[in-house]
Amino acid sequence: MKNILLLTDFSDNSMNAIEYAIKFLVINEVYIKPAKTQLRNILKRISKFFPNNNNHRYYTLTDYSFFIESIRKHVVDRKIDMIVMGTKGSSGLKKYIIGSNTGDVITKVKCAILVIPENAKFSKITEIVFPTDFALNYNLNTLQPISEILEAYNSYLGILHISQSDKDLNTDQQKNKELLDDYFNNRKHGFYFLTNKKIENAIQCFVESRGVDLITMVAKNLNYFQRLLFLPKVKEISYHTDIPFLVLHE
């Protein structure tokens, strides 16, 4: 059973994220946060997505605590497996990739988070990209959500390494690469190597060329994590307005 926490500020952007999540995830219980006055209307809108679907149970929660403190509490109390929230940059493509609330949840709440950009519309998850520098030895439990998505959608996983110069992997990197290869042995996957001084530009090229449906990363890989989600002034980057991000925590 999966417990999903859907965050909403009642904006069109957050409703788009909720609609995406319900179509994307196999959800058994859904906890929706925060304000009581509009939650009934949200439930009515959700019921229109799948009017005859009995696979979902909806619970509304109202909490007046501080934003991050409240989310942390519900993650623990309700045994939340994943948080879903929409995001819209502060000024579209001219400012930051994600808004401050989304950034706070990603960095301060230790839970898998699916971030739905303002223009993302659900379609079958055919291909996922997992950027990594192979510098870290990931806890295999952390990668479990990726494996579950690959199984549910029969998706393909592109494990992408981006470096600033064309050089071979060192011994530790090679070992970590082999570990990933072994972990995803029963799933369709492949390794890709790009050389580019800007990680975000390399991701953009990869996403465009292969039609990627989901970008996933582990938060502790700060090199990629910060460059992909917290880079300012990204007028030339469009993946963050169309492609969902799945951020995993250990």
Disulfide bonds with the S-S distance in Angstrom:
none
